[in-house]
């Protein structure tokens, strides 16, 4: 999932500041279940969080 810089910062503006770690090329949102890492690829900010979450939820029980 990728967002423009403007869309990402609009989304992040709705999050509590104490849950965000911001660096030049990475944003980490510490969600309740696990952190979501947003990485800048030169054009957009992308995360694998939706895929990671789906894999976690759909993994067969051990």
C-alpha positions as CSV (number, residue, x, y, z in Angstrom):
1,X,0.0,0.0,0.0
2,X,1.5,3.4,-1.0
3,X,0.4,6.9,-0.3
4,X,1.6,10.3,-1.5
5,X,3.3,12.5,1.1
6,X,0.3,14.6,1.5
7,X,-2.1,11.7,2.1
8,X,0.3,10.0,4.6
9,X,0.6,13.2,6.6
10,X,-3.1,13.7,6.6
11,X,-3.5,10.2,7.9
12,X,-0.8,10.6,10.5
13,X,-2.3,13.9,11.7
14,X,-5.2,11.9,13.1
15,X,-2.8,9.7,15.2
16,X,-1.5,10.4,18.7
17,X,1.9,12.0,18.4
18,X,3.3,9.6,21.1
19,X,2.7,6.7,18.8
20,X,4.8,8.1,15.9
21,X,8.6,7.8,15.3
22,X,9.6,10.0,12.4
23,X,12.9,10.0,10.5
24,X,13.9,11.3,7.1
25,X,12.9,8.2,5.1
26,X,10.8,6.2,7.5
27,X,7.7,6.6,9.7
28,X,6.8,4.1,12.3
29,X,3.3,4.1,13.7
30,X,3.1,2.0,16.9
31,X,-0.3,0.4,16.5
32,X,-2.0,-1.7,19.2
33,X,-1.1,-5.0,17.6
34,X,2.3,-4.3,16.0
35,X,4.1,-1.4,14.4
36,X,3.5,-0.3,10.9
37,X,6.6,1.0,9.0
38,X,6.1,3.5,6.2
39,X,9.2,3.8,3.9
40,X,9.8,6.5,1.3
41,X,10.7,5.1,-2.1
42,X,11.5,8.3,-3.8
43,X,8.0,9.0,-5.0
44,X,5.5,7.7,-2.4
45,X,5.4,6.3,1.1
46,X,4.8,2.6,1.2
47,X,4.0,0.0,3.9
48,X,3.6,-3.8,3.9
49,X,1.4,-3.6,7.1
50,X,-1.9,-4.7,5.4
51,X,-0.2,-7.8,3.9
52,X,1.6,-8.6,7.1
53,X,-1.6,-8.3,9.1
54,X,-3.5,-10.5,6.7
55,X,-0.7,-13.1,6.8
56,X,-0.8,-13.0,10.6
57,X,-4.6,-13.4,10.8
58,X,-4.8,-16.1,8.1
59,X,-2.0,-18.2,9.4
60,X,-3.2,-21.6,10.5
61,X,-3.3,-22.3,14.2
62,X,-0.4,-24.3,15.4
